[in-house]
């Protein structure tokens, strides 16, 4: 559970710096990424800024599932909105659109359904579905689309795993590292235990 302890202290440091809060948080993820308890994370929080919207980019891996679980844990006590984003790389989109009878509308409906199903998998209470404000599907380069979406939707926090589906990071720098450098809002990175190679 070392990854969870590290994430806990990093989260506390980020939120105390950005949101001037007094935070009490307990580890809520088991080794398989499921939340195992619902602790009160916030005690006497003094909000200098308000977290009202959280963006979670996902590639459908268990690692991004862990990020969803953390985002839900953050959003629930604050009644913040969650946005799930899936970025389809251009070459993948072109391959899908080359299939007879396939259209962009069909792809979007399929991906939005998959995002909702993934959210339901990683939430622990049926009521948490109300936190999900929007599912977003777009085509392009992941870092650019994540940063642009966060800016356009005016989100207050991005939650992203340091590990994910095993693609090769461009120029040896992972997607999450580049998002941290380029995003205009705070970014919370989750040290996922499910994967062994950095990628997202």
Backbone as CSV, one residue per row, in Angstrom:
resi,resn,N_x,N_y,N_z,CA_x,CA_y,CA_z,C_x,C_y,C_z
1,UNK,0.819,-1.213,0.000,0.000,0.000,0.000,0.857,1.269,0.000
2,UNK,2.141,1.124,-0.290,3.023,2.286,-0.277,2.549,3.350,-1.247
3,UNK,2.068,2.912,-2.407,1.611,3.867,-3.419,0.475,4.726,-2.882
4,UNK,-0.356,4.130,-2.073,-1.499,4.856,-1.535,-1.047,5.871,-0.484
5,UNK,-0.056,5.486,0.316,0.468,6.397,1.328,1.109,7.605,0.662
6,UNK,1.895,7.339,-0.399,2.535,8.435,-1.132,1.474,9.354,-1.723
7,UNK,0.459,8.761,-2.350,-0.611,9.559,-2.962,-1.335,10.392,-1.921
8,UNK,-1.529,9.823,-0.725,-2.231,10.538,0.332,-1.483,11.799,0.731
9,UNK,-0.176,11.674,0.933,0.596,12.846,1.346,0.748,13.856,0.215
10,UNK,0.865,13.358,-1.027,0.942,14.283,-2.154,-0.359,15.053,-2.302
11,UNK,-1.489,14.363,-2.139,-2.777,15.032,-2.226,-2.905,16.093,-1.148
12,UNK,-2.501,15.753,0.064,-2.570,16.724,1.147,-1.727,17.946,0.869
13,UNK,-0.534,17.725,0.338,0.363,18.843,0.027,-0.230,19.732,-1.053
14,UNK,-0.780,19.121,-2.120,-1.345,19.887,-3.218,-2.531,20.715,-2.748
15,UNK,-3.437,20.069,-2.016,-4.654,20.761,-1.624,-4.397,21.818,-0.568
16,UNK,-3.446,21.559,0.320,-3.115,22.582,1.298,-2.493,23.790,0.626
17,UNK,-1.694,23.551,-0.395,-1.057,24.654,-1.108,-2.051,25.415,-1.979
18,UNK,-2.886,24.668,-2.734,-3.767,25.303,-3.700,-5.078,25.770,-3.089
19,UNK,-5.575,25.023,-2.089,-6.907,25.310,-1.586,-6.937,25.697,-0.120
20,UNK,-5.738,25.802,0.502,-5.634,26.291,1.867,-6.575,25.538,2.814
21,UNK,-6.583,24.221,2.695,-7.484,23.415,3.514,-6.733,22.656,4.582
22,UNK,-7.439,22.289,5.652,-6.921,21.388,6.662,-7.529,20.031,6.386
23,UNK,-6.715,19.073,5.921,-7.235,17.847,5.331,-6.917,16.629,6.184
24,UNK,-7.932,15.805,6.400,-7.742,14.510,7.046,-8.175,13.445,6.070
25,UNK,-7.258,12.533,5.713,-7.560,11.583,4.645,-7.029,10.214,4.990
26,UNK,-7.776,9.177,4.679,-7.291,7.821,4.895,-7.252,7.079,3.573
27,UNK,-6.404,6.060,3.481,-6.242,5.288,2.267,-7.502,4.490,1.986
28,UNK,-8.016,4.573,0.773,-9.287,3.939,0.467,-9.204,2.972,-0.698
29,UNK,-7.988,2.617,-1.156,-7.863,1.693,-2.272,-7.169,0.417,-1.823
30,UNK,-7.745,-0.726,-2.198,-7.101,-2.000,-1.917,-6.100,-2.278,-3.026
31,UNK,-5.427,-3.407,-2.972,-4.406,-3.705,-3.979,-5.006,-3.855,-5.377
32,UNK,-6.285,-4.233,-5.472,-6.905,-4.351,-6.780,-7.541,-3.038,-7.222
33,UNK,-7.298,-1.973,-6.459,-7.761,-0.657,-6.856,-9.126,-0.286,-6.357
34,UNK,-9.837,-1.204,-5.683,-11.166,-0.896,-5.191,-11.095,-0.118,-3.886
35,UNK,-12.040,0.790,-3.696,-12.094,1.492,-2.424,-12.660,0.547,-1.371
36,UNK,-12.015,0.468,-0.226,-12.413,-0.493,0.789,-13.053,0.165,1.999
37,UNK,-13.037,1.474,2.073,-13.712,2.173,3.152,-14.046,3.576,2.687
38,UNK,-14.998,4.182,3.314,-15.380,5.548,2.938,-15.078,6.459,4.114
39,UNK,-13.838,6.879,4.187,-13.412,7.725,5.300,-13.775,9.174,5.035
40,UNK,-13.873,9.937,6.106,-14.111,11.372,5.970,-12.783,12.031,5.647
41,UNK,-12.639,12.481,4.397,-11.368,13.021,3.954,-11.180,14.467,4.369
42,UNK,-12.262,15.163,4.604,-12.171,16.592,4.840,-12.644,16.903,6.250
43,UNK,-11.837,17.608,6.996,-12.206,17.988,8.346,-11.798,19.437,8.565
44,UNK,-12.795,20.303,8.758,-12.509,21.722,8.974,-11.829,22.364,7.795
45,UNK,-12.305,22.039,6.583,-11.658,22.584,5.395,-11.975,24.070,5.248
46,UNK,-10.956,24.853,5.032,-11.114,26.285,4.799,-10.736,26.547,3.344
47,UNK,-11.738,26.646,2.516,-11.498,26.690,1.086,-11.149,28.094,0.609
48,UNK,-9.909,28.274,0.155,-9.543,29.511,-0.495,-10.038,29.493,-1.929
49,UNK,-10.096,28.293,-2.509,-10.652,28.085,-3.846,-11.616,26.902,-3.745
50,UNK,-12.560,26.840,-4.634,-13.558,25.788,-4.586,-13.319,24.788,-5.710
51,UNK,-13.298,23.504,-5.377,-13.223,22.452,-6.380,-14.649,22.117,-6.785
52,UNK,-15.019,22.523,-7.984,-16.385,22.271,-8.449,-16.434,21.325,-9.637
53,UNK,-15.293,21.113,-10.301,-15.264,20.226,-11.461,-13.917,19.520,-11.541
54,UNK,-13.959,18.197,-11.730,-12.749,17.376,-11.798,-12.765,16.586,-13.104
55,UNK,-11.665,16.646,-13.837,-11.543,15.924,-15.106,-10.692,14.673,-14.911
56,UNK,-11.194,13.531,-15.407,-10.448,12.274,-15.338,-10.287,11.719,-16.756
57,UNK,-9.082,11.815,-17.341,-8.839,11.172,-18.640,-8.725,9.661,-18.427
58,UNK,-9.285,8.869,-19.337,-9.232,7.425,-19.165,-8.972,6.709,-20.480
59,UNK,-8.196,5.626,-20.390,-7.980,4.754,-21.551,-8.602,3.372,-21.310
60,UNK,-9.473,3.288,-20.295,-10.202,2.076,-19.913,-9.341,1.048,-19.180
61,UNK,-8.114,1.385,-18.842,-7.275,0.462,-18.081,-7.663,0.499,-16.606
62,UNK,-7.241,-0.520,-15.848,-7.486,-0.525,-14.404,-6.794,0.648,-13.722
63,UNK,-5.697,1.084,-14.302,-4.964,2.212,-13.718,-5.797,3.485,-13.756
64,UNK,-6.467,3.726,-14.873,-7.331,4.896,-14.927,-8.601,4.650,-14.108
65,UNK,-8.949,3.378,-13.900,-10.047,3.069,-12.994,-9.730,3.515,-11.577
66,UNK,-8.486,3.321,-11.156,-8.071,3.795,-9.839,-8.185,5.316,-9.753
67,UNK,-7.839,5.991,-10.849,-7.962,7.450,-10.864,-9.422,7.867,-10.711
68,UNK,-10.332,7.131,-11.339,-11.759,7.414,-11.190,-12.179,7.254,-9.738
69,UNK,-11.702,6.182,-9.088,-12.059,5.934,-7.690,-11.594,7.070,-6.791
70,UNK,-10.377,7.562,-7.015,-9.869,8.694,-6.236,-10.667,9.955,-6.529
71,UNK,-11.013,10.171,-7.796,-11.772,11.358,-8.158,-13.151,11.356,-7.503
72,UNK,-13.789,10.181,-7.453,-15.083,10.069,-6.788,-14.940,10.384,-5.302
73,UNK,-13.861,9.865,-4.684,-13.627,10.123,-3.258,-13.426,11.610,-2.987
74,UNK,-12.822,12.308,-3.924,-12.628,13.752,-3.785,-13.925,14.513,-4.031
75,UNK,-14.662,14.105,-5.061,-15.830,14.864,-5.494,-17.016,14.722,-4.552
76,UNK,-17.201,13.529,-3.977,-18.411,13.259,-3.189,-18.628,14.236,-2.037
77,UNK,-17.628,14.456,-1.157,-17.870,15.366,-0.026,-17.986,16.833,-0.434
78,UNK,-17.529,17.151,-1.649,-17.566,18.534,-2.125,-18.722,18.784,-3.085
79,UNK,-19.449,17.701,-3.419,-20.519,17.789,-4.426,-19.981,18.369,-5.735
80,UNK,-18.754,17.989,-6.067,-18.129,18.468,-7.305,-18.571,17.595,-8.474
81,UNK,-18.542,18.175,-9.669,-18.889,17.440,-10.882,-17.667,16.695,-11.406
82,UNK,-17.913,15.517,-11.984,-16.854,14.734,-12.609,-17.066,14.697,-14.120
83,UNK,-15.975,14.847,-14.844,-15.998,14.725,-16.297,-15.025,13.627,-16.688
84,UNK,-15.493,12.657,-17.461,-14.627,11.591,-17.968,-14.301,11.880,-19.423
85,UNK,-13.019,11.747,-19.762,-12.550,12.042,-21.116,-11.816,10.841,-21.689
86,UNK,-12.192,10.476,-22.917,-11.438,9.452,-23.650,-10.959,10.059,-24.957
87,UNK,-9.651,10.007,-25.182,-9.056,10.561,-26.398,-8.689,9.416,-27.335
88,UNK,-9.226,9.447,-28.525,-8.912,8.449,-29.550,-7.819,9.027,-30.439
89,UNK,-6.736,8.326,-30.567,-5.664,8.803,-31.432,-6.145,8.823,-32.880
90,UNK,-5.611,9.749,-33.674,-6.072,9.964,-35.040,-5.996,8.683,-35.873
91,UNK,-4.887,7.953,-35.758,-4.735,6.749,-36.574,-5.773,5.688,-36.203
92,UNK,-6.109,5.620,-34.924,-7.126,4.664,-34.484,-8.499,5.061,-35.011
93,UNK,-8.798,6.360,-34.964,-10.077,6.851,-35.473,-10.211,6.574,-36.968
94,UNK,-9.127,6.776,-37.708,-9.159,6.523,-39.153,-9.432,5.052,-39.438
95,UNK,-8.823,4.167,-38.638,-9.056,2.728,-38.815,-10.511,2.374,-38.540
96,UNK,-11.066,2.957,-37.478,-12.460,2.669,-37.131,-13.416,3.172,-38.204
97,UNK,-13.153,4.367,-38.719,-14.031,4.956,-39.722,-13.938,4.259,-41.072
98,UNK,-12.888,3.463,-41.262,-12.740,2.713,-42.522,-13.604,1.453,-42.539
99,UNK,-14.163,1.099,-41.372,-15.029,-0.075,-41.290,-16.373,0.260,-41.949
100,UNK,-16.854,-0.583,-42.861,-18.138,-0.318,-43.532,-19.277,-0.131,-42.527
101,UNK,-20.058,0.909,-42.707,-21.199,1.165,-41.837,-20.855,1.928,-40.574
102,UNK,-19.579,2.185,-40.338,-19.158,2.896,-39.141,-19.215,4.400,-39.380
103,UNK,-19.626,5.135,-38.362,-19.661,6.592,-38.435,-19.154,7.159,-37.117
104,UNK,-18.844,8.461,-37.121,-18.349,9.090,-35.905,-19.427,9.081,-34.825
105,UNK,-20.688,9.229,-35.218,-21.780,9.201,-34.243,-21.856,7.847,-33.542
106,UNK,-21.656,6.775,-34.292,-21.675,5.432,-33.699,-20.505,5.263,-32.733
107,UNK,-19.342,5.744,-33.136,-18.154,5.641,-32.284,-18.369,6.397,-30.974
108,UNK,-18.902,7.617,-31.064,-19.127,8.422,-29.863,-20.115,7.737,-28.928
109,UNK,-21.220,7.233,-29.464,-22.214,6.552,-28.619,-21.600,5.337,-27.928
110,UNK,-20.806,4.588,-28.673,-20.164,3.397,-28.095,-19.181,3.769,-26.993
111,UNK,-18.382,4.801,-27.229,-17.379,5.200,-26.247,-18.032,5.827,-25.014
112,UNK,-19.082,6.618,-25.220,-19.772,7.216,-24.079,-20.402,6.136,-23.209
113,UNK,-20.964,5.107,-23.826,-21.527,3.988,-23.074,-20.444,3.283,-22.278
114,UNK,-19.267,3.093,-22.906,-18.146,2.433,-22.226,-17.657,3.263,-21.039
115,UNK,-17.641,4.588,-21.186,-17.210,5.460,-20.089,-18.162,5.353,-18.895
116,UNK,-19.460,5.342,-19.166,-20.436,5.227,-18.088,-20.323,3.872,-17.401
117,UNK,-20.135,2.813,-18.172,-19.979,1.481,-17.594,-18.728,1.401,-16.726
118,UNK,-17.650,2.040,-17.184,-16.425,2.033,-16.392,-16.622,2.807,-15.097
119,UNK,-17.310,3.934,-15.177,-17.581,4.724,-13.972,-18.371,3.894,-12.969
120,UNK,-19.384,3.188,-13.426,-20.196,2.356,-12.532,-19.363,1.246,-11.905
121,UNK,-18.392,0.743,-12.640,-17.530,-0.323,-12.123,-16.695,0.148,-10.942
122,UNK,-16.241,1.404,-11.007,-15.300,1.906,-10.002,-15.936,2.750,-8.906
123,UNK,-17.235,3.019,-9.003,-17.890,3.710,-7.899,-18.370,2.670,-6.895
124,UNK,-18.606,3.082,-5.667,-18.987,2.140,-4.613,-20.422,2.310,-4.147
125,UNK,-21.075,3.379,-4.604,-22.452,3.634,-4.205,-23.220,4.114,-5.423
126,UNK,-24.429,3.593,-5.609,-25.207,3.938,-6.794,-25.463,5.436,-6.890
127,UNK,-25.549,6.098,-5.745,-25.799,7.528,-5.748,-24.672,8.336,-6.351
128,UNK,-23.472,7.747,-6.413,-22.324,8.481,-6.947,-22.444,8.748,-8.440
129,UNK,-23.362,8.044,-9.123,-23.540,8.290,-10.554,-23.982,9.726,-10.800
130,UNK,-24.603,10.351,-9.800,-25.055,11.739,-9.957,-23.882,12.718,-10.051
131,UNK,-22.688,12.272,-9.630,-21.509,13.132,-9.717,-21.017,13.285,-11.150
132,UNK,-21.366,12.314,-11.997,-20.872,12.308,-13.378,-21.655,13.312,-14.213
133,UNK,-21.010,14.448,-14.516,-21.687,15.508,-15.253,-21.638,15.288,-16.751
134,UNK,-20.493,14.767,-17.241,-20.324,14.717,-18.689,-19.322,13.643,-19.080
135,UNK,-19.600,12.945,-20.188,-18.640,12.037,-20.795,-18.206,12.643,-22.122
136,UNK,-16.906,12.688,-22.340,-16.358,13.374,-23.508,-15.515,12.414,-24.329
137,UNK,-15.712,12.447,-25.634,-14.931,11.623,-26.563,-14.399,12.535,-27.653
138,UNK,-13.094,12.480,-27.877,-12.495,13.352,-28.882,-11.358,12.628,-29.586
139,UNK,-10.905,13.203,-30.680,-9.832,12.613,-31.485,-8.640,13.557,-31.498
140,UNK,-7.438,12.983,-31.331,-6.247,13.809,-31.412,-5.125,13.284,-30.546
141,UNK,-4.198,14.157,-30.234,-3.053,13.822,-29.395,-3.479,13.954,-27.933
142,UNK,-3.293,12.903,-27.115,-3.845,12.892,-25.753,-3.501,14.102,-24.898
143,UNK,-2.240,14.489,-24.835,-1.856,15.600,-23.960,-2.570,16.886,-24.368
144,UNK,-2.539,17.192,-25.645,-3.185,18.408,-26.146,-4.677,18.404,-25.821
145,UNK,-5.336,17.278,-26.045,-6.774,17.200,-25.825,-7.130,17.263,-24.339
146,UNK,-6.322,16.642,-23.491,-6.580,16.690,-22.052,-6.442,18.119,-21.536
147,UNK,-5.351,18.777,-21.903,-5.094,20.143,-21.438,-6.142,21.115,-21.989
148,UNK,-6.467,20.965,-23.275,-7.460,21.846,-23.903,-8.839,21.646,-23.290
149,UNK,-9.224,20.392,-23.076,-10.536,20.109,-22.490,-10.638,20.679,-21.083
150,UNK,-9.574,20.518,-20.298,-9.581,21.054,-18.934,-9.764,22.567,-18.939
151,UNK,-9.119,23.238,-19.879,-9.228,24.693,-19.972,-10.615,25.111,-20.449
152,UNK,-11.111,24.454,-21.497,-12.395,24.847,-22.075,-13.551,24.563,-21.125
153,UNK,-13.457,23.464,-20.365,-14.529,23.114,-19.436,-14.326,23.769,-18.064
154,UNK,-13.232,24.513,-17.923,-12.934,25.256,-16.694,-12.927,24.339,-15.461
155,UNK,-12.251,23.202,-15.585,-12.171,22.288,-14.451,-11.146,22.812,-13.449
156,UNK,-11.301,22.407,-12.204,-10.425,22.877,-11.134,-9.291,21.904,-10.830
157,UNK,-9.431,20.661,-11.298,-8.435,19.634,-10.981,-8.494,18.539,-12.029
158,UNK,-7.326,18.044,-12.440,-7.219,16.866,-13.302,-6.682,15.722,-12.449
159,UNK,-7.326,14.566,-12.516,-6.847,13.380,-11.805,-6.443,12.352,-12.854
160,UNK,-5.173,11.972,-12.848,-4.650,11.099,-13.903,-3.631,10.135,-13.311
161,UNK,-3.616,8.865,-13.755,-2.634,7.917,-13.231,-1.264,8.130,-13.861
162,UNK,-0.240,7.721,-13.141,1.103,7.778,-13.711,1.355,6.587,-14.619
163,UNK,0.448,5.616,-14.572,0.563,4.417,-15.401,-0.760,4.181,-16.086
164,UNK,-0.722,3.489,-17.230,-1.954,3.198,-17.950,-1.707,2.207,-19.055
165,UNK,-2.518,2.264,-20.104,-2.350,1.328,-21.210,-0.963,1.447,-21.795
166,UNK,-0.381,0.310,-22.207,1.033,0.275,-22.547,1.317,0.710,-23.982
167,UNK,1.286,2.012,-24.199,1.776,2.614,-25.431,3.143,3.199,-25.118
168,UNK,3.878,3.570,-26.163,5.186,4.178,-25.938,5.033,5.683,-25.798
169,UNK,5.439,6.259,-24.677,5.339,7.716,-24.509,6.192,8.435,-25.533
170,UNK,5.674,9.517,-26.063,6.437,10.288,-27.022,7.660,10.898,-26.350
171,UNK,8.803,10.786,-27.040,10.049,11.391,-26.594,10.450,10.922,-25.194
172,UNK,9.966,9.733,-24.795,10.356,9.176,-23.512,9.698,9.843,-22.314
173,UNK,8.749,10.746,-22.538,8.058,11.431,-21.438,6.603,10.976,-21.447
174,UNK,6.104,10.539,-20.307,4.751,10.008,-20.250,3.716,11.106,-20.445
175,UNK,2.510,10.686,-20.800,1.408,11.627,-20.984,1.145,12.399,-19.691
176,UNK,1.131,11.686,-18.564,0.834,12.347,-17.290,1.882,13.412,-16.960
177,UNK,3.155,13.126,-17.226,4.208,14.111,-16.971,3.997,15.379,-17.803
178,UNK,3.616,15.199,-19.045,3.421,16.344,-19.926,2.170,17.134,-19.545
179,UNK,1.139,16.411,-19.079,-0.070,17.110,-18.628,0.256,17.978,-17.417
180,UNK,1.057,17.443,-16.482,1.450,18.207,-15.302,2.147,19.494,-15.718
181,UNK,2.996,19.412,-16.741,3.771,20.572,-17.157,2.940,21.601,-17.923
182,UNK,1.919,21.139,-18.652,1.206,22.020,-19.568,-0.146,22.503,-19.059
183,UNK,-0.743,21.788,-18.116,-2.095,22.146,-17.664,-2.097,23.480,-16.935
184,UNK,-3.193,24.208,-17.052,-3.337,25.491,-16.375,-4.030,25.358,-15.022
185,UNK,-4.408,24.130,-14.650,-5.024,23.870,-13.347,-4.183,22.826,-12.615
186,UNK,-4.387,22.644,-11.310,-3.652,21.613,-10.578,-3.913,20.214,-11.152
187,UNK,-2.905,19.355,-11.068,-3.012,17.974,-11.556,-2.639,17.025,-10.429
188,UNK,-3.505,16.084,-10.141,-3.235,15.051,-9.145,-2.892,13.759,-9.879
189,UNK,-1.660,13.267,-9.692,-1.258,12.016,-10.337,-1.378,10.873,-9.342
190,UNK,-1.912,9.740,-9.813,-2.147,8.573,-8.978,-1.095,7.523,-9.283
191,UNK,-0.360,7.087,-8.255,0.608,6.014,-8.409,-0.156,4.696,-8.424
192,UNK,-0.452,4.203,-9.623,-1.250,2.997,-9.767,-0.396,1.752,-9.554
193,UNK,-0.947,0.763,-8.884,-0.206,-0.459,-8.580,-0.433,-1.547,-9.611
194,UNK,-1.313,-1.293,-10.587,-1.727,-2.376,-11.478,-0.795,-2.570,-12.664
195,UNK,-0.001,-1.585,-13.019,0.856,-1.683,-14.189,2.315,-1.492,-13.803
196,UNK,3.199,-2.000,-14.634,4.619,-1.969,-14.311,5.399,-0.998,-15.182
197,UNK,4.795,-0.531,-16.273,5.509,0.360,-17.173,4.770,1.681,-17.286
198,UNK,5.499,2.806,-17.214,4.826,4.105,-17.356,4.302,4.273,-18.766
199,UNK,3.124,4.843,-18.863,2.613,5.075,-20.195,1.624,6.209,-20.279
200,UNK,0.647,6.286,-19.390,-0.359,7.349,-19.512,0.193,8.636,-18.931
